[in-house]
Amino acid sequence: MKFERANLTDDVLLDLYKKILKPRLIEEKMLILIRQGKVSKWFSGIGQEAIAVGVTAALDHDEYVLPMHRNLGVFTSRNIPLHRLFSQWQGKASGFTKGRDRSFHFGTQQYKIIGMISHLGPQLGVADGIALANKLKKNGKVAAVFTGEGATSEGDFHEALNIASVWELPVLFVIENNGYGLSTPTNEQYCCENLADKGIGYGMESHIVDGNNILEVYNLILNLKKSMETNPRPILLEFKTFRMRGHEEASGTKYVPQELMDEWAVKDPVENYRQFLKADNILTEEFDEGLRTEIKKEIDESLAIANAEPEIQASLSEELNDVYKPFGYKEVSPSQEKEKIRFIDAISNSLRESMERYDNLVIMGQDIAEYGGAFKITDGFVAQFGKQRVINTPICESAVVSAAMGLSINGHKAIVEMQFADFVSTGFNPIVNLLAKSHYRWLEKADVVVRMPCGGGTQAGPFHSQTNEAWFTKTPGLKVVYPAFPYDAKGLLNESINDPNPVLFFEHKQLYRSIYQEVPTNYYTLPLGKAALLKEGNDVTIIAFGAAVHWALETLDKKSSISADLLDLRTLQPLDTEAIYKSVRKTGRVIIYQEDSLFGGVASDISALIMEECFKYLDAPVKRVGSLDSPIPFTKALEEQYLPKGRFEKELLALLEY
């Protein structure tokens, strides 16, 4: 192994030695603790420390790094106090996740480290978003994101590289190619000779690097970083390396041929660098021994602090309070001046006024720029706000949602338009596993609104007609809004954008151009989690949302003798249970009306809540009305049969006669 010091001073060379030695000594201590039964699980990076240390050391301290769980050198190179790392691994309060997540599944804004989730791929898209924010700020900063050779098979990898290339984002994509994805060798994972070759397909600069040579890593990153400051672009880096331990300690390494272990053992990145420094009279034996003693002392003292820390005591209120970032509603009152506009105009007006209100707000989606979106909601936005804030995306929902999370992390607000709510399925993972859980896991907000044009009645068939709100009301950490009127749509979307928590905002396509209302011309807000009582009566409570609200109104207009409370939920998460219970206790009968297919829909949970909280007030069973338990069909006759509109009146009358 040949080390080229270039123009690095002795002090820099020794500092790099300190940085690469520290994670090795921590790992050696962890292996002892595992054998003693004092640590239950450990993901070792022994053999590949030069990558994490070399990359991190070359970056500025305010540049984001997104590591994996074998990149201990990233955390130690950022000088995180060791007792906090040990507390994190032990699930104690001085860690970074309050015991809610383990090992390196955490982030910290203080040290500009954004930790992984086990799904691996989404963090590449997060790096895109962080880099996009840097580019918008014009601060010359880069982001570095780590992944393994196994994760390069994930769709998120390809989506993230494609976005970064198209948008010319300053991202360093760091692949640690250590030969195995758990036990699966590279020849069973991909067929190209080098993973760096994948960069060609994205028009992306790429490099193959000796990942065990810390000077090759460090010097390359220094040079690339300097170049990217004036020429922002993504770069794909394949670091050839090897992990000398199992995927995690329980896995072992029996699946690795011994000759391969022997071959890489002589390439040890710590020992080879040590010998180079000694041969060049930069490192003395005395200095080396003193440094090892100092680090080992720090490790032991930090372990003692972590061990002395008490175990976390479960607190129900704290657990529930941390699911969402605390956010207090501040009313902005509507003006007296109004204009009669369509539902779609209310959405567009809200977006425009919010873009004017927040200069750090970015909208992303397919065809939303010059074309104005599939429904022309953002028509004219590029002329007013520019293409840097109104961004056309490739067709890759997963990486776009992840990028929205990256924007949020790096000080921006983000709106993602799903062209149709149906298409969110390809962005499902980062919504439910990244956006929804980030605040609970490590108190990081996800300031993202995902707009969801949804619903049937337009003969658009199974792929363009779903109303899939129940996919998300089940997931703690998400807020779900579903207005039925232009006035509510504008005020609730404004507030959803204000809210630093992730919001799924459902917009029924059939309402876009069919529903008109007098709407205030100014910017105003409405609180999330508050239902609207549209009609008051004593015989029955009708609970609905979205298009079903209008269908219920049609039925009540037709059957004017029915005395009903009609409750428009407007927000499904948080749910206005107080308004629901108040009405049910008054009327004694309740029917829940949804467009979604019946089984597992929102109506089912509302029904269960009513049975638990209002049973003694009921004069009849709770009734649910929804669409058929089938995919939504295309042909008009079949769609009308599918939708619940033709069945509601019969069920309502039967309930009243019970």
C-alpha positions in Angstrom: 0.0 0.0 0.0 1.5 3.3 -1.1 0.7 6.5 0.9 1.1 9.8 -0.9 1.2 12.7 1.7 1.0 15.3 -1.1 1.4 18.7 0.7 -0.1 17.6 4.1 1.9 18.7 7.1 3.0 16.3 9.9 0.4 17.8 12.2 -2.4 16.9 9.7 -0.9 13.4 9.2 -0.8 12.8 13.0 -4.3 14.1 13.4 -5.6 11.7 10.8 -3.8 8.9 12.8 -5.6 9.9 16.0 -8.9 10.0 14.1 -8.5 6.5 12.6 -7.0 4.9 15.8 -9.9 6.1 18.0 -12.7 4.1 16.4 -10.5 1.0 16.2 -9.8 1.1 19.9 -13.5 1.7 20.7 -14.4 -1.3 18.5 -11.8 -3.5 20.2 -13.3 -2.5 23.6 -16.8 -3.3 22.3 -15.7 -6.8 21.2 -14.5 -7.4 24.7 -17.8 -6.2 26.2 -19.7 -8.5 23.8 -17.8 -11.5 25.0 -18.5 -10.5 28.5 -22.2 -10.2 27.8 -22.3 -6.5 28.6 -23.3 -5.5 25.0 -25.9 -7.4 23.1 -25.4 -6.2 19.5 -22.6 -4.5 17.6 -22.1 -3.7 13.9 -18.3 -3.6 13.3 -16.5 -1.4 10.9 -13.1 -2.9 11.6 -11.1 -2.9 8.4 -12.9 0.0 6.7 -12.3 2.9 9.1 -10.2 4.9 6.6 -13.3 5.8 4.6 -15.4 7.2 7.4 -12.5 9.1 8.9 -11.0 10.3 5.6 -14.3 11.6 4.2 -15.4 13.3 7.5 -12.0 14.8 8.2 -12.0 16.4 4.7 -15.4 18.1 5.2 -16.1 21.3 7.1 -17.8 20.8 10.5 -21.0 22.4 9.2 -21.3 20.1 6.3 -23.8 17.3 6.6 -22.7 13.6 6.7 -25.2 10.8 6.4 -23.4 7.6 7.7 -24.4 4.0 8.0 -24.1 1.8 11.2 -20.5 0.8 10.4 -19.2 4.3 10.2 -18.2 4.9 13.8 -15.3 7.1 12.5 -17.8 9.7 11.3 -19.2 10.2 14.8 -15.8 10.2 16.5 -14.3 12.5 13.9 -17.0 15.0 14.7 -15.9 14.8 18.3 -19.2 13.6 19.8 -18.5 12.9 23.5 -18.0 9.2 23.9 -20.2 8.9 26.9 -23.1 10.1 24.8 -22.4 7.5 22.1 -22.1 4.8 24.8 -25.4 6.0 26.3 -27.0 5.8 22.9 -25.9 2.2 22.4 -27.2 1.3 25.9 -30.5 3.1 25.3 -30.1 5.7 27.9 -31.3 9.3 28.2 -27.9 10.9 27.4 -28.0 9.3 24.0 -29.7 10.8 21.1 -33.0 8.9 20.8 -34.2 8.7 24.4 -33.9 4.9 24.2 -36.3 4.7 21.2 -33.8 3.5 18.6 -30.6 1.7 18.8 -27.0 1.9 17.6 -26.4 4.5 14.9 -30.1 5.0 14.0 -30.0 8.6 15.0 -29.1 12.1 13.8 -27.8 15.2 15.5 -28.1 18.7 14.2 -25.4 19.8 16.6 -22.8 17.7 14.9 -24.4 17.8 11.4 -24.8 14.0 11.3 -28.0 12.5 9.9 -28.3 8.8 10.8 -29.7 6.0 8.8 -32.9 4.0 8.9 -32.7 0.3 8.3 -34.2 0.6 4.8 -30.9 2.2 3.8 -31.8 3.7 0.4 -33.9 6.7 1.6 -31.0 8.4 3.2 -29.5 8.9 -0.3 -32.5 11.0 -1.2 -32.2 12.9 2.0 -28.7 13.9 1.0 -30.2 15.2 -2.2 -32.5 17.4 -0.3 -29.8 18.7 2.0 -27.6 19.4 -1.0 -30.5 21.2 -2.8 -30.9 23.4 0.3 -27.2 24.2 0.2 -27.5 25.1 -3.5 -30.4 27.4 -2.9 -28.5 29.1 -0.1 -25.4 29.3 -2.4 -23.2 28.5 0.5 -20.7 26.3 -1.4 -21.3 23.4 1.0 -21.4 19.7 0.0 -23.2 16.7 1.6 -21.7 13.2 1.9 -23.9 10.2 2.1 -22.7 6.6 2.8 -24.1 3.4 1.5 -22.9 -0.2 1.0 -22.7 -2.2 -2.2 -25.8 -4.1 -1.2 -28.0 -1.0 -1.1 -27.0 0.0 -4.6 -29.5 -2.5 -5.8 -32.3 -0.6 -4.2 -34.5 1.6 -6.3 -33.8 4.5 -4.0 -30.2 4.4 -5.0 -31.0 4.9 -8.7 -33.6 7.5 -8.0 -31.3 9.6 -5.8 -28.4 9.5 -8.2 -30.7 10.4 -11.1 -32.2 13.4 -9.2 -28.7 14.6 -8.1 -27.4 14.4 -11.6 -30.4 16.2 -13.2 -30.4 18.9 -10.6 -26.6 19.2 -10.4 -26.5 18.8 -6.7 -23.3 18.9 -4.7 -23.5 15.4 -3.2 -20.7 12.9 -2.6 -22.2 9.4 -2.9 -19.9 7.1 -0.9 -20.2 3.4 -1.6 -18.3 1.2 0.8 -17.9 -1.9 -1.3 -16.8 -4.4 1.3 -17.6 -7.5 -0.7 -20.7 -8.8 1.1 -24.2 -7.6 1.7 -24.6 -9.5 5.0 -23.6 -12.9 3.6 -24.3 -12.4 -0.1 -21.2 -11.8 -2.2 -21.0 -9.1 -4.8 -21.2 -11.5 -7.7 -24.7 -12.4 -6.6 -25.7 -8.7 -6.3 -24.7 -7.1 -9.5 -23.0 -8.0 -12.8 -21.0 -4.9 -13.7 -17.3 -5.0 -12.9 -17.3 -1.8 -10.8 -20.1 0.0 -9.1 -18.4 3.3 -10.1 -19.4 2.3 -13.7 -23.1 3.0 -12.7 -22.2 6.7 -12.7 -21.9 6.6 -16.5 -25.6 6.0 -16.9 -26.4 9.2 -14.9 -23.8 11.4 -16.6 -22.0 11.5 -13.3 -18.4 11.8 -12.5 -17.2 8.7 -10.6 -14.0 7.4 -9.0 -12.7 4.0 -7.7 -10.7 4.5 -4.5 -8.6 2.3 -2.3 -10.8 2.5 0.8 -8.1 1.2 3.1 -5.7 4.1 2.3 -6.7 7.0 4.4 -4.5 9.5 2.6 -5.9 8.5 -0.8 -9.4 9.0 0.7 -8.6 12.3 2.4 -6.7 13.9 -0.4 -9.3 12.9 -3.0 -12.2 14.4 -0.9 -10.3 17.6 -0.3 -9.7 18.1 -4.0 -13.3 17.2 -5.0 -14.8 19.4 -2.3 -12.7 22.4 -3.5 -13.8 21.7 -7.1 -17.5 21.3 -6.1 -17.5 24.7 -4.5 -17.2 26.4 -7.9 -18.7 23.6 -9.9 -21.6 22.0 -7.9 -22.2 18.5 -9.1 -22.8 15.0 -7.7 -19.9 12.5 -7.6 -20.1 8.7 -7.2 -17.2 7.2 -5.2 -16.6 3.5 -4.9 -14.3 2.6 -2.1 -12.9 -0.8 -2.3 -12.5 -2.2 1.2 -13.4 -5.2 3.4 -15.0 -5.7 6.8 -13.1 -8.1 9.0 -16.1 -8.9 11.2 -19.5 -10.2 10.4 -22.5 -8.2 9.4 -23.1 -8.0 13.1 -21.2 -10.0 15.7 -23.8 -12.8 15.9 -23.5 -13.4 12.2 -19.8 -14.4 12.3 -17.7 -14.7 9.1 -17.9 -18.5 8.3 -19.3 -17.7 4.8 -16.1 -15.8 3.9 -13.3 -17.9 2.4 -10.2 -17.9 4.7 -7.9 -16.9 1.9 -10.0 -13.7 1.4 -9.8 -12.9 5.1 -6.0 -13.4 5.0 -5.7 -11.2 1.9 -7.4 -8.3 3.4 -5.9 -8.7 6.9 -2.5 -7.5 5.5 -4.3 -4.4 4.1 -5.4 -3.2 7.6 -6.0 0.5 7.2 -4.8 1.4 10.7 -1.7 -0.7 10.9 -0.5 0.2 7.4 -0.9 3.9 8.1 0.9 3.5 11.4 3.8 1.8 9.7 4.0 4.5 7.0 4.1 7.3 9.7 6.8 5.4 11.6 8.9 4.8 8.5 8.8 8.5 7.7 9.7 9.4 11.2 6.4 11.2 11.7 5.1 8.9 14.5 7.3 7.8 17.3 6.7 4.7 19.4 6.5 6.9 22.5 3.8 9.2 20.9 1.9 6.2 19.7 1.8 4.5 23.1 0.9 7.8 24.8 -2.0 8.3 22.3 -3.3 4.8 22.8 -3.2 5.2 26.6 -5.0 8.6 26.3 -7.8 7.1 24.1 -8.2 4.0 26.2 -8.5 6.2 29.3 -11.2 8.3 27.6 -13.1 5.1 26.6 -13.0 3.7 30.1 -14.0 7.0 31.7 -16.8 7.5 29.2 -18.1 3.9 29.7 -18.1 4.5 33.4 -20.3 7.6 32.9 -22.7 5.7 30.7 -22.8 2.7 33.0 -23.6 4.9 36.0 -26.4 6.6 34.2 -29.8 5.1 35.3 -32.0 3.1 33.0 -34.7 5.1 31.3 -38.0 5.1 33.1 -41.0 4.9 30.8 -43.1 8.1 30.7 -46.4 7.8 28.9 -46.9 11.5 28.5 -43.3 12.0 27.1 -43.7 9.2 24.7 -46.9 10.5 23.2 -45.8 14.1 23.3 -42.8 13.4 21.2 -44.6 11.8 18.3 -45.2 15.2 16.9 -43.1 18.4 17.1 -45.0 20.7 19.4 -46.8 23.4 17.4 -49.3 25.9 18.6 -52.0 27.2 16.3 -51.8 31.0 15.7 -55.0 32.2 14.0 -54.7 34.5 11.0 -58.2 35.8 10.6 -59.9 35.9 7.2 -60.7 39.3 5.7 -64.2 40.5 4.9 -63.4 40.8 1.2 -64.3 37.6 -0.6 -64.5 36.2 -4.0 -66.4 33.2 -5.4 -63.8 30.6 -6.5 -63.5 26.9 -7.2 -61.9 24.4 -4.9 -58.9 24.2 -7.2 -58.4 28.0 -7.1 -58.4 27.8 -3.3 -55.6 25.3 -3.3 -53.6 27.4 -5.8 -54.2 30.6 -3.9 -53.0 29.0 -0.7 -49.8 27.7 -2.4 -49.1 31.1 -3.9 -49.7 33.0 -0.7 -47.6 30.6 1.3 -44.7 30.8 -1.2 -44.9 34.6 -0.8 -44.9 34.2 3.0 -42.0 31.7 3.2 -39.0 32.4 1.0 -37.6 29.0 2.1 -40.6 27.1 0.8 -40.0 24.8 -2.2 -42.6 22.9 -4.2 -41.6 19.7 -6.0 -43.6 17.4 -8.3 -43.9 16.0 -11.8 -44.7 18.6 -14.5 -45.5 21.3 -11.9 -43.1 24.0 -13.4 -43.9 25.5 -16.8 -46.7 23.1 -17.5 -48.4 24.0 -14.2 -49.1 20.4 -13.0 -51.6 17.8 -14.2 -54.4 20.0 -12.8 -52.8 23.4 -13.6 -52.7 24.3 -9.9 -49.2 25.7 -10.1 -49.7 27.4 -13.5 -47.7 30.7 -13.5 -45.7 29.8 -10.4 -42.4 29.6 -12.3 -42.7 33.1 -13.6 -43.3 34.4 -10.1 -41.0 32.3 -7.9 -38.5 30.8 -10.3 -37.5 27.2 -11.2 -35.3 26.9 -8.1 -38.4 26.9 -5.9 -40.9 25.3 -8.3 -39.1 22.2 -9.3 -40.0 19.5 -11.9 -39.1 16.1 -10.6 -38.2 12.9 -12.5 -40.8 10.1 -12.0 -39.3 8.9 -8.7 -41.6 9.5 -5.8 -39.5 7.8 -3.1 -36.4 9.9 -3.6 -38.5 13.1 -4.0 -40.1 12.5 -0.6 -36.7 11.8 0.9 -35.3 14.9 -0.7 -38.2 16.9 1.0 -37.0 15.5 4.3 -33.5 16.7 3.4 -34.8 20.2 2.7 -36.5 20.2 6.0 -33.3 19.1 7.8 -31.4 21.9 6.1 -33.7 24.7 7.0 -36.4 24.7 4.3 -40.1 23.9 4.0 -41.1 21.4 1.3 -44.3 20.6 -0.5 -44.4 17.4 -2.7 -47.2 17.1 -5.2 -48.2 13.5 -6.0 -49.6 13.7 -9.5 -52.3 11.3 -8.3 -52.7 10.0 -4.8 -52.4 6.5 -6.2 -48.8 7.1 -7.1 -47.8 7.7 -3.5 -47.3 3.9 -3.1 -43.9 4.3 -4.8 -43.0 6.9 -2.1 -44.7 5.1 0.7 -41.6 4.0 2.6 -40.0 7.4 3.2 -43.4 8.8 4.3 -44.2 6.1 6.9 -40.7 5.2 8.0 -38.8 8.5 7.6 -41.1 11.5 7.8 -43.5 10.0 10.3 -40.8 8.7 12.8 -38.1 11.3 12.7 -39.3 13.5 15.5 -40.1 10.6 17.7 -36.7 9.0 17.1 -34.4 12.0 17.5 -36.6 15.1 17.8 -36.0 16.2 14.2 -39.0 17.9 12.5 -40.2 16.8 9.0 -41.5 20.1 7.7 -43.1 18.5 4.6 -46.6 18.6 3.1 -47.5 15.9 0.6 -50.4 16.9 -1.6 -52.7 14.1 -2.7 -55.1 14.6 -5.6 -57.5 11.7 -5.0 -60.9 10.2 -5.4 -63.3 8.6 -7.9 -66.3 9.8 -9.9 -64.2 10.7 -13.0 -64.0 7.2 -14.6 -60.2 7.2 -14.2 -59.9 3.6 -13.2 -57.9 1.6 -10.6 -54.7 3.6 -10.9 -56.0 7.2 -10.7 -59.1 7.1 -8.5 -58.1 5.8 -5.1 -58.8 7.7 -1.9 -56.2 6.1 0.3 -56.2 8.2 3.4 -56.4 5.0 5.6 -52.9 4.1 4.6 -51.6 7.1 6.6 -54.1 7.6 9.5 -52.7 4.3 10.8 -49.2 5.7 11.0 -48.3 7.7 14.2 -46.4 10.9 13.4 -48.3 11.9 10.3 -51.2 14.4 10.1 -53.9 13.8 7.5 -56.2 16.6 6.2 -59.1 16.1 3.9 -61.2 19.2 3.2 -64.5 19.3 1.3 -64.9 23.1 0.6 -62.8 25.8 -0.9 -62.8 27.9 2.3 -61.5 25.0 4.3 -59.1 23.9 1.7 -57.3 27.3 1.7 -57.2 27.8 5.4 -56.2 24.2 6.2 -53.5 24.1 3.5 -52.0 27.3 4.8 -51.9 25.8 8.3 -50.5 22.5 7.1 -47.6 24.4 5.5 -47.1 26.4 8.8 -47.0 23.1 10.8 -43.5 21.7 11.0 -44.9 18.1 11.1 -45.5 16.0 8.0 -49.0 16.4 6.6 -50.8 14.4 4.0 -53.2 16.8 2.3 -56.0 15.1 0.4 -57.7 17.0 -2.5 -60.6 15.3 -4.1 -60.2 15.7 -7.9 -64.0 15.7 -8.6 -64.4 18.7 -6.3 -61.6 20.7 -8.0 -63.8 22.4 -10.6 -67.3 21.5 -9.4 -67.5 23.2 -6.0 -67.6 27.0 -5.7 -67.6 29.1 -2.5 -67.1 32.6 -1.3 -63.5 32.6 0.0 -61.6 35.4 1.7 -59.1 37.0 -0.6 -56.4 37.3 2.0 -54.1 34.8 3.7 -55.8 33.1 6.7 -55.5 29.9 8.6 -57.8 27.2 10.1 -56.7 24.9 12.9 -56.0 21.2 12.2 -58.1 18.8 14.2 -61.3 20.7 14.2 -64.5 19.4 12.5 -67.2 21.6 11.1 -70.8 21.2 12.0 -72.6 21.9 8.7 -76.2 21.1 9.8 -77.8 20.6 13.1 -80.5 18.1 14.0 -81.7 15.7 16.7 -82.4 12.4 14.9 -79.0 11.2 13.6 -75.4 12.2 13.4 -73.8 11.9 9.9 -70.0 11.9 9.9 -68.3 12.4 6.6 -65.3 14.0 4.8 -64.2 14.8 1.3 -66.7 14.2 -1.5 -69.0 12.2 0.8 -69.9 15.5 2.6 -71.5 16.8 -0.6 -73.2 13.5 -1.2 -74.7 13.6 2.3 -75.8 17.2 1.7 -77.6 16.1 -1.5 -79.4 13.3 0.4 -80.5 15.7 3.2 -81.7 18.2 0.7 -83.7 15.5 -0.9 -85.0 14.2 2.4 -85.7 17.5 4.1 -87.7 15.9 6.9 -84.6 14.2 8.3 -83.2 16.2 11.3 -79.5 15.5 11.3 -76.2 16.7 12.6 -73.8 16.7 9.6 -70.2 16.7 10.8 -67.5 17.4 8.2 -64.3 16.0 9.8 -61.9 18.1 7.6 -59.0 16.6 9.5 -58.6 12.8 10.0 -55.4 13.0 12.1 -55.7 14.6 14.6 -59.3 13.6 14.8 -61.9 15.9 16.5 -63.3 13.2 18.8 -64.8 15.9 21.1 -67.1 17.0 18.3 -68.0 13.5 17.3 -68.9 12.4 20.9 -70.9 15.6 21.5 -73.1 15.0 18.5 -73.5 11.3 19.1 -74.5 11.8 22.7 -77.2 14.2 21.5 -78.7 12.2 18.7 -78.2 8.6 19.8 -77.7 7.4 16.2 -74.7 7.7 13.9 -73.8 6.8 10.4 -70.3 7.3 9.1 -69.9 8.0 5.4 -66.7 7.5 3.5 -65.6 7.1 -0.2 -62.9 4.6 0.6 -63.7 0.9 0.5 -65.3 -0.1 3.7 -63.0 -2.7 5.5 -60.1 -1.1 7.3 -61.2 2.5 6.5 -61.3 5.5 8.7 -65.0 4.8 9.4 -64.0 1.6 11.2 -61.9 3.3 13.8 -64.4 6.1 14.3 -67.1 3.4 14.8 -64.9 1.6 17.4 -64.2 4.9 19.2 -67.9 5.7 19.4 -68.8 2.2 20.7 -66.1 2.6 23.4 -66.9 6.1 24.5 -70.6 6.6 23.7 -72.2 3.1 23.9 -74.7 4.0 26.6 -76.0 7.0 24.5 -76.7 4.9 21.4 -80.2 3.9 20.3 -79.0 1.9 17.4 -75.9 0.2 16.1 -73.2 2.4 14.6 -73.5 2.2 10.8 -70.8 2.6 8.2 -71.3 3.3 4.5 -68.4 3.0 2.1 -67.3 1.8 -1.3 -67.2 -1.9 -2.2 -64.2 -4.0 -1.1 -62.7 -4.1 -4.5 -60.4 -2.0 -6.6 -62.2 1.0 -8.1 -63.3 0.2 -11.7 -63.2 2.4 -14.9 -66.6 2.0 -16.6 -69.2 4.5 -15.4 -71.8 1.8 -14.5 -69.2 -0.2 -12.6 -67.8 2.9 -10.8 -71.3 4.0 -9.7 -71.9 0.5 -8.3 -68.5 0.7 -6.5 -69.1 4.1 -4.9 -71.4 4.3 -1.9 -73.5 7.2 -3.1 -76.3 4.9 -4.3 -76.5 3.0 -1.0 -76.3 5.8 1.5 -80.0 6.9 1.6 -81.2 3.4 2.1 -78.8 2.8 5.0 -79.7 6.1 6.5 -83.4 5.5 6.4 -82.9 2.0 7.9 -80.9 3.4 10.7 -83.6 6.0 11.5 -86.2 3.2 11.6 -84.2 0.9 13.9 
